[in-house]
Amino acid sequence: MIERAHFKSMQDSTQEDWKLISGEFMQFAKGLPERVLGHLKVLEGDYGGFPVDRYTHSLQTATRALRDGRDEEYVVCALLHDIGDTLGSFNHPDIAAAILKPFVSEQNLWMVQHHGIFQGYYFFHYIGLNRDLREQFRSHPWFETTAEFCELYDSPAFDAQGETLPISEFEPMVRRVFAKPRNTLYKAVADADQQKARGTAAA
């Protein structure tokens, strides 16, 4: 039987309760890469009228970034940039950014969070929106980074005949990137767990 805390209100919790919960939290957190990959798979078969399904688009965007020599973190961002499509129909970049935030640089995070507006440069004028909405960010230091992501990797990744590496190519990258949280309120807990794991391995 799984041990659980017994408080009815957090105001009544104890240090022992949180020692137990923290242990469970870290075990659960280790499964995050697999849950993320599983949710990405939900995009398979979802075309939404596009030439390829959203899963293929994600793989193809990552493939293009990888072939262009981008680093592992960037490639993972490319892979997951549209993972929010199923739950954030009106704000999918925010969902992807929230998932990636603890694990990636501020630059890559900004790129993912704003890619929707920048991608709009290629089609907003066809749906009654201003294609130049991205211009509000022209002075931002990561404007060109995000524009380049859309131009080179996101925008062209709807090619049914384009190179699309299988998810197995990217799974190890996702696991490595998600193994090292660095921008989180719980970083101290994660660091302590990793230090404990290294100590156990050394012994």
Contacts in CASP RR format, 6 or more apart in sequence:
PFRMAT RR
TARGET T0000
AUTHOR 0000-0000-0000
METHOD contacts of the structure
MODEL  1
MIERAHFKSMQDSTQEDWKLISGEFMQFAKGLPERVLGHLKVLEGDYGGF
PVDRYTHSLQTATRALRDGRDEEYVVCALLHDIGDTLGSFNHPDIAAAIL
KPFVSEQNLWMVQHHGIFQGYYFFHYIGLNRDLREQFRSHPWFETTAEFC
ELYDSPAFDAQGETLPISEFEPMVRRVFAKPRNTLYKAVADADQQKARGT
AAA
3 20 0 8 1.000
4 20 0 8 1.000
5 13 0 8 1.000
5 17 0 8 1.000
5 18 0 8 1.000
5 20 0 8 1.000
5 21 0 8 1.000
6 17 0 8 1.000
7 13 0 8 1.000
7 14 0 8 1.000
7 17 0 8 1.000
22 189 0 8 1.000
23 193 0 8 1.000
25 186 0 8 1.000
25 189 0 8 1.000
26 189 0 8 1.000
26 190 0 8 1.000
26 193 0 8 1.000
29 190 0 8 1.000
32 178 0 8 1.000
33 171 0 8 1.000
33 174 0 8 1.000
33 175 0 8 1.000
33 178 0 8 1.000
33 179 0 8 1.000
36 80 0 8 1.000
36 83 0 8 1.000
36 99 0 8 1.000
36 174 0 8 1.000
36 178 0 8 1.000
37 167 0 8 1.000
37 171 0 8 1.000
37 174 0 8 1.000
39 83 0 8 1.000
39 86 0 8 1.000
40 55 0 8 1.000
40 58 0 8 1.000
40 79 0 8 1.000
40 80 0 8 1.000
40 83 0 8 1.000
40 167 0 8 1.000
41 55 0 8 1.000
41 167 0 8 1.000
42 86 0 8 1.000
43 53 0 8 1.000
43 54 0 8 1.000
43 55 0 8 1.000
43 57 0 8 1.000
43 58 0 8 1.000
43 82 0 8 1.000
43 83 0 8 1.000
43 85 0 8 1.000
43 86 0 8 1.000
44 53 0 8 1.000
44 54 0 8 1.000
44 55 0 8 1.000
44 56 0 8 1.000
45 53 0 8 1.000
45 54 0 8 1.000
45 55 0 8 1.000
46 53 0 8 1.000
46 54 0 8 1.000
46 55 0 8 1.000
46 85 0 8 1.000
46 86 0 8 1.000
47 53 0 8 1.000
47 54 0 8 1.000
48 54 0 8 1.000
50 57 0 8 1.000
50 158 0 8 1.000
51 158 0 8 1.000
51 159 0 8 1.000
51 160 0 8 1.000
52 60 0 8 1.000
52 157 0 8 1.000
52 158 0 8 1.000
52 159 0 8 1.000
52 160 0 8 1.000
54 82 0 8 1.000
54 85 0 8 1.000
56 160 0 8 1.000
56 164 0 8 1.000
57 82 0 8 1.000
57 157 0 8 1.000
57 158 0 8 1.000
58 79 0 8 1.000
58 80 0 8 1.000
58 81 0 8 1.000
58 82 0 8 1.000
58 83 0 8 1.000
59 79 0 8 1.000
59 164 0 8 1.000
59 165 0 8 1.000
59 166 0 8 1.000
59 167 0 8 1.000
59 170 0 8 1.000
60 157 0 8 1.000
60 158 0 8 1.000
60 159 0 8 1.000
60 162 0 8 1.000
60 163 0 8 1.000
60 164 0 8 1.000
61 78 0 8 1.000
61 79 0 8 1.000
61 81 0 8 1.000
61 82 0 8 1.000
61 153 0 8 1.000
61 154 0 8 1.000
61 157 0 8 1.000
62 75 0 8 1.000
62 76 0 8 1.000
62 78 0 8 1.000
62 79 0 8 1.000
62 165 0 8 1.000
62 170 0 8 1.000
63 157 0 8 1.000
63 163 0 8 1.000
63 164 0 8 1.000
63 165 0 8 1.000
63 169 0 8 1.000
64 78 0 8 1.000
64 152 0 8 1.000
64 153 0 8 1.000
64 156 0 8 1.000
64 157 0 8 1.000
64 163 0 8 1.000
65 74 0 8 1.000
65 75 0 8 1.000
65 78 0 8 1.000
65 152 0 8 1.000
65 153 0 8 1.000
66 75 0 8 1.000
66 78 0 8 1.000
66 165 0 8 1.000
66 169 0 8 1.000
66 170 0 8 1.000
67 163 0 8 1.000
68 152 0 8 1.000
68 153 0 8 1.000
70 78 0 8 1.000
72 173 0 8 1.000
72 176 0 8 1.000
72 177 0 8 1.000
73 103 0 8 1.000
73 104 0 8 1.000
73 105 0 8 1.000
73 108 0 8 1.000
73 177 0 8 1.000
74 108 0 8 1.000
75 170 0 8 1.000
75 173 0 8 1.000
76 100 0 8 1.000
76 104 0 8 1.000
76 170 0 8 1.000
76 173 0 8 1.000
76 174 0 8 1.000
76 177 0 8 1.000
77 100 0 8 1.000
77 104 0 8 1.000
77 108 0 8 1.000
77 111 0 8 1.000
77 112 0 8 1.000
78 149 0 8 1.000
78 153 0 8 1.000
78 154 0 8 1.000
79 170 0 8 1.000
79 173 0 8 1.000
79 174 0 8 1.000
80 96 0 8 1.000
80 99 0 8 1.000
80 100 0 8 1.000
80 112 0 8 1.000
80 174 0 8 1.000
81 93 0 8 1.000
81 96 0 8 1.000
81 112 0 8 1.000
81 115 0 8 1.000
81 154 0 8 1.000
82 92 0 8 1.000
82 96 0 8 1.000
83 92 0 8 1.000
83 95 0 8 1.000
83 96 0 8 1.000
83 99 0 8 1.000
84 92 0 8 1.000
84 93 0 8 1.000
84 95 0 8 1.000
84 96 0 8 1.000
85 92 0 8 1.000
87 95 0 8 1.000
88 94 0 8 1.000
88 95 0 8 1.000
92 116 0 8 1.000
93 112 0 8 1.000
93 113 0 8 1.000
93 114 0 8 1.000
93 115 0 8 1.000
93 116 0 8 1.000
94 113 0 8 1.000
96 112 0 8 1.000
96 113 0 8 1.000
97 109 0 8 1.000
97 112 0 8 1.000
97 113 0 8 1.000
100 108 0 8 1.000
100 109 0 8 1.000
100 112 0 8 1.000
101 109 0 8 1.000
101 183 0 8 1.000
101 184 0 8 1.000
102 181 0 8 1.000
102 182 0 8 1.000
102 183 0 8 1.000
102 184 0 8 1.000
103 177 0 8 1.000
103 178 0 8 1.000
103 180 0 8 1.000
103 181 0 8 1.000
103 182 0 8 1.000
103 183 0 8 1.000
104 112 0 8 1.000
104 177 0 8 1.000
104 183 0 8 1.000
106 183 0 8 1.000
107 142 0 8 1.000
107 145 0 8 1.000
109 183 0 8 1.000
110 140 0 8 1.000
110 142 0 8 1.000
110 145 0 8 1.000
110 146 0 8 1.000
111 142 0 8 1.000
111 145 0 8 1.000
111 146 0 8 1.000
111 149 0 8 1.000
114 134 0 8 1.000
114 137 0 8 1.000
114 142 0 8 1.000
114 146 0 8 1.000
115 146 0 8 1.000
115 149 0 8 1.000
115 150 0 8 1.000
115 154 0 8 1.000
116 150 0 8 1.000
117 133 0 8 1.000
117 134 0 8 1.000
117 137 0 8 1.000
118 134 0 8 1.000
118 146 0 8 1.000
118 147 0 8 1.000
118 149 0 8 1.000
118 150 0 8 1.000
119 150 0 8 1.000
119 154 0 8 1.000
119 155 0 8 1.000
120 129 0 8 1.000
120 131 0 8 1.000
120 133 0 8 1.000
120 134 0 8 1.000
120 150 0 8 1.000
121 131 0 8 1.000
121 132 0 8 1.000
121 134 0 8 1.000
121 147 0 8 1.000
121 150 0 8 1.000
122 131 0 8 1.000
122 150 0 8 1.000
122 155 0 8 1.000
123 131 0 8 1.000
124 130 0 8 1.000
124 131 0 8 1.000
124 133 0 8 1.000
125 131 0 8 1.000
134 143 0 8 1.000
134 146 0 8 1.000
134 147 0 8 1.000
137 143 0 8 1.000
137 146 0 8 1.000
181 187 0 8 1.000
181 190 0 8 1.000
184 190 0 8 1.000
END
